[in-house]
Amino acid sequence: MPLAPDTCRLVQFDSFGGPEVMGIMTAPLRPPGPKDVVVEARSIGVGMPDVLLRRGEYPHPPPLPAVPGSELAGVVVAAGDRVSRLSVGARVLVSARDLPQRGGCYADHVTVGEDVPYPLPSQIGFDDAVALPNYQVATLMLDQAVPSNRPRTILVMGATGGVGSALVQLAAHAGDRVVGMVGGDDRVDVARQLGCAAIIDRLGPVSPAVAVSDATEGRGVDVVFDPVAGADTWSRLELLAPLGTLVLYGFLGGVVPAGMKDAMTQRSALSPAVRMFTMHSFDNDPVSRREAMATVLKRVGNDGLKPLIGRRFLLCDAAAAHAMLEEGKVIGKVILTP
């Protein structure tokens, strides 16, 4: 077996807090066992789960000290003598969803079991690859979290974000009419290019309720995908058509308020539904999880879907990447390069 490096450079934090708690260091790299591979990183994804993990707000945190990071794409540089699935030189994607615990990908090398990485088609670059777990989330939400009857109109909040942009592209490609909600006129053209048929600027002079009504001729949307929640979660119910569904898949604005049940009752004539979605529902269902990723790899590779890539930072500048993400200044997927 080719020799694996003894050490790796990684980003680690010893206590929860702001971006400044993260620091780069050199640490021993776990030697590969007979069924392990060592992957040399070429691109590393940055996302809100990493931020929540660093803050101590992630619902399933790893023990401290911790290395954040949920996605890493690179090349296999060493393989155990019983590895048969992958060979040295293979281009692969590693997702922390397939590891024993979340995090661990802010590193220039990782050692994982041979069954963890996803082989990458030649037409998918490393930067695009670390955005694919967002498409995995979007695929499962579109296919399993909401009714599949079409045609349907969906509203995607944060339409130019990581998961949001994936939702827009996949839904529009499947024939849904997509209304995108963005925060600022600098994102309107981006949302349109992604496939939004109508775009709402939540910072504009028109309220989201009025804007959605105008965009749907007064009917409302069949589905709202909401990664924000927070104190005014109930207001999203006003955007729904009869029998519509609100899907909460993040809590960037805080938890759902206690009055949600009353808000639904007040709108009972619409028969609204509210669903919470998390990828942790598939922690014990690797078959569904990996089937969804296989679908994504095929569609992004062959259907012309292109991940929206935002800023690139060096691995040593991970704190700056987190700060930009928390300030809401990011369009698309943020990348770290080793």
DRENGUTI-753224 format. One record per residue (C-alpha): residue in three letters; x, y, z. Coordinates in steps of 0.5 Angstrom, whole numbers, padded with zeros to 4 digits, always signed. Layout:
N
ALAXYZ;...
END
This chain:
338
MET+0000+0000+0000;PRO+0003+0007-0002;LEU+0005+0011+0005;ALA+0000+0015+0008;PRO+0002+0022+0011;ASP+0004+0022+0019;THR+0001+0028+0020;CYS-0005+0033+0017;ARG-0007+0040+0018;LEU-0013+0041+0021;VAL-0018+0047+0024;GLN-0020+0045+0031;PHE-0023+0049+0037;ASP-0023+0047+0044;SER-0029+0051+0047;PHE-0035+0053+0044;GLY-0036+0061+0041;GLY-0035+0065+0036;PRO-0030+0064+0029;GLU-0024+0066+0033;VAL-0025+0060+0037;MET-0022+0056+0031;GLY-0015+0055+0030;ILE-0011+0051+0025;MET-0006+0046+0027;THR-0002+0040+0025;ALA-0004+0034+0028;PRO-0003+0026+0028;LEU-0007+0023+0022;ARG-0010+0016+0024;PRO-0006+0011+0020;PRO-0011+0007+0015;GLY-0013+0000+0017;PRO-0014-0006+0013;LYS-0020-0003+0010;ASP-0019+0004+0010;VAL-0017+0010+0005;VAL-0013+0016+0006;VAL-0016+0022+0002;GLU-0012+0028+0001;ALA-0017+0034+0000;ARG-0018+0039-0006;SER-0024+0042-0003;ILE-0028+0043+0003;GLY-0035+0045+0004;VAL-0037+0051+0009;GLY-0044+0051+0011;MET-0049+0053+0017;PRO-0048+0046+0021;ASP-0041+0048+0022;VAL-0043+0054+0025;LEU-0048+0051+0029;LEU-0043+0046+0031;ARG-0038+0051+0033;ARG-0043+0055+0037;GLY-0045+0049+0041;GLU-0052+0049+0038;TYR-0052+0043+0034;PRO-0056+0038+0036;HIS-0051+0032+0036;PRO-0045+0035+0037;PRO-0038+0031+0037;PRO-0034+0032+0044;LEU-0029+0037+0045;PRO-0024+0039+0042;ALA-0027+0038+0035;VAL-0026+0039+0028;PRO-0032+0042+0024;GLY-0033+0041+0017;SER-0039+0036+0013;GLU-0036+0036+0006;LEU-0029+0034+0003;ALA-0027+0032-0004;GLY-0021+0030-0006;VAL-0016+0024-0008;VAL-0015+0017-0005;VAL-0007+0017-0004;ALA-0007+0011+0001;ALA-0011+0005+0002;GLY-0011-0001+0006;ASP-0009-0008+0004;ARG-0016-0011+0004;VAL-0019-0005+0000;SER-0023-0007-0006;ARG-0028-0002-0007;LEU-0023+0004-0009;SER-0016+0005-0011;VAL-0010+0010-0010;GLY-0012+0016-0015;ALA-0019+0015-0015;ARG-0023+0022-0014;VAL-0028+0022-0008;LEU-0033+0026-0004;VAL-0033+0025+0003;SER-0039+0027+0007;ALA-0040+0027+0015;ARG-0047+0024+0014;ASP-0043+0017+0013;LEU-0038+0018+0019;PRO-0040+0016+0026;GLN-0040+0023+0028;ARG-0041+0030+0025;GLY-0035+0034+0023;GLY-0028+0032+0022;CYS-0027+0035+0015;TYR-0024+0041+0016;ALA-0017+0038+0014;ASP-0012+0037+0009;HIS-0012+0029+0010;VAL-0018+0025+0013;THR-0018+0017+0014;VAL-0024+0014+0013;GLY-0027+0007+0012;GLU-0027+0005+0004;ASP-0035+0005+0004;VAL-0035+0012+0006;PRO-0033+0016+0000;TYR-0037+0017-0006;PRO-0033+0016-0013;LEU-0034+0022-0017;PRO-0035+0022-0024;SER-0030+0026-0028;GLN-0035+0031-0030;ILE-0036+0034-0023;GLY-0030+0038-0020;PHE-0028+0038-0013;ASP-0031+0045-0012;ASP-0038+0043-0015;ALA-0037+0036-0011;VAL-0037+0039-0004;ALA-0044+0042-0006;LEU-0047+0036-0007;PRO-0050+0034+0000;ASN-0054+0040-0001;TYR-0057+0037-0007;GLN-0058+0030-0003;VAL-0062+0034+0003;ALA-0066+0038-0003;THR-0067+0031-0006;LEU-0070+0028+0000;MET-0074+0034+0002;LEU-0077+0034-0005;ASP-0079+0027-0006;GLN-0080+0025+0001;ALA-0082+0031+0005;VAL-0088+0034+0001;PRO-0094+0031-0003;SER-0091+0029-0010;ASN-0097+0031-0014;ARG-0095+0036-0020;PRO-0096+0041-0022;ARG-0094+0045-0016;THR-0092+0052-0014;ILE-0086+0052-0009;LEU-0083+0058-0005;VAL-0076+0057-0003;MET-0073+0062+0002;GLY-0066+0063+0002;ALA-0066+0061-0006;THR-0059+0063-0007;GLY-0056+0060-0001;GLY-0053+0053-0001;VAL-0059+0048+0000;GLY-0064+0054-0003;SER-0060+0054-0009;ALA-0060+0046-0010;LEU-0068+0046-0008;VAL-0069+0051-0014;GLN-0065+0048-0019;LEU-0068+0041-0018;ALA-0075+0043-0017;ALA-0075+0047-0023;HIS-0072+0042-0027;ALA-0077+0037-0025;GLY-0083+0042-0027;ASP-0085+0046-0021;ARG-0086+0053-0021;VAL-0081+0056-0016;VAL-0082+0063-0013;GLY-0075+0065-0010;MET-0074+0069-0004;VAL-0068+0073-0003;GLY-0065+0078+0001;GLY-0063+0084-0003;ASP-0063+0086-0010;ASP-0056+0083-0012;ARG-0059+0076-0011;VAL-0065+0077-0016;ASP-0061+0076-0022;VAL-0058+0070-0019;ALA-0064+0067-0017;ARG-0067+0068-0024;GLN-0061+0064-0027;LEU-0062+0059-0022;GLY-0069+0057-0025;CYS-0074+0062-0021;ALA-0080+0064-0025;ALA-0082+0069-0020;ILE-0077+0073-0014;ILE-0079+0076-0008;ASP-0074+0081-0004;ARG-0076+0080+0003;LEU-0072+0087+0004;GLY-0076+0090-0001;PRO-0082+0095+0000;VAL-0088+0089-0001;SER-0089+0084+0004;PRO-0088+0077+0003;ALA-0095+0076+0003;VAL-0097+0081-0002;ALA-0091+0079-0006;VAL-0093+0071-0006;SER-0101+0073-0007;ASP-0099+0077-0014;ALA-0094+0072-0016;THR-0099+0066-0015;GLU-0106+0070-0017;GLY-0108+0070-0010;ARG-0108+0063-0009;GLY-0101+0062-0005;VAL-0096+0057-0006;ASP-0097+0049-0005;VAL-0090+0048-0001;VAL-0086+0053+0003;PHE-0079+0051+0004;ASP-0076+0055+0011;PRO-0069+0054+0014;VAL-0070+0060+0018;ALA-0076+0059+0023;GLY-0076+0064+0029;ALA-0081+0068+0032;ASP-0085+0070+0026;THR-0085+0063+0023;TRP-0093+0063+0024;SER-0093+0068+0018;ARG-0091+0063+0013;LEU-0098+0060+0014;GLU-0100+0066+0010;LEU-0097+0064+0004;LEU-0100+0057+0003;ALA-0105+0055-0002;PRO-0111+0050+0001;LEU-0108+0044+0003;GLY-0101+0047+0003;THR-0095+0045+0007;LEU-0089+0049+0011;VAL-0083+0045+0011;LEU-0078+0047+0017;TYR-0071+0045+0015;GLY-0067+0050+0019;PHE-0067+0055+0025;LEU-0063+0060+0023;GLY-0068+0065+0026;GLY-0069+0061+0033;VAL-0074+0056+0035;VAL-0081+0055+0033;PRO-0086+0060+0037;ALA-0091+0057+0042;GLY-0097+0060+0038;MET-0096+0056+0032;LYS-0102+0051+0034;ASP-0106+0057+0035;ALA-0104+0060+0028;MET-0106+0054+0024;THR-0112+0053+0028;GLN-0114+0060+0026;ARG-0113+0058+0018;SER-0116+0052+0019;ALA-0120+0053+0013;LEU-0114+0052+0009;SER-0112+0045+0012;PRO-0105+0047+0013;ALA-0099+0042+0014;VAL-0093+0044+0018;ARG-0087+0039+0017;MET-0080+0039+0021;PHE-0074+0036+0016;THR-0067+0034+0018;MET-0062+0029+0015;HIS-0062+0026+0022;SER-0068+0022+0020;PHE-0064+0018+0016;ASP-0058+0017+0020;ASN-0060+0010+0021;ASP-0062+0009+0014;PRO-0056+0009+0010;VAL-0059+0006+0004;SER-0064+0012+0003;ARG-0058+0017+0004;ARG-0054+0014-0001;GLU-0059+0012-0006;ALA-0061+0020-0006;MET-0053+0022-0007;ALA-0053+0017-0013;THR-0059+0020-0016;VAL-0055+0027-0015;LEU-0049+0025-0018;LYS-0052+0022-0024;ARG-0057+0029-0025;VAL-0051+0034-0023;GLY-0047+0030-0028;ASN-0052+0029-0034;ASP-0057+0033-0033;GLY-0054+0040-0033;LEU-0055+0042-0026;LYS-0049+0046-0024;PRO-0048+0048-0016;LEU-0048+0055-0014;ILE-0041+0057-0012;GLY-0039+0063-0008;ARG-0033+0065-0004;ARG-0027+0061-0003;PHE-0022+0061+0003;LEU-0016+0058+0005;LEU-0016+0053+0010;CYS-0013+0057+0015;ASP-0018+0063+0014;ALA-0024+0058+0016;ALA-0026+0064+0021;ALA-0027+0069+0016;ALA-0031+0064+0012;HIS-0035+0063+0018;ALA-0036+0070+0020;MET-0038+0072+0013;LEU-0043+0066+0013;GLU-0046+0069+0020;GLU-0047+0076+0017;GLY-0051+0073+0011;LYS-0046+0076+0006;VAL-0046+0069+0002;ILE-0049+0067-0005;GLY-0048+0060-0006;LYS-0043+0055-0003;VAL-0037+0057+0001;ILE-0031+0053+0000;LEU-0024+0052+0003;THR-0018+0050+0000;PRO-0012+0047+0003;
END
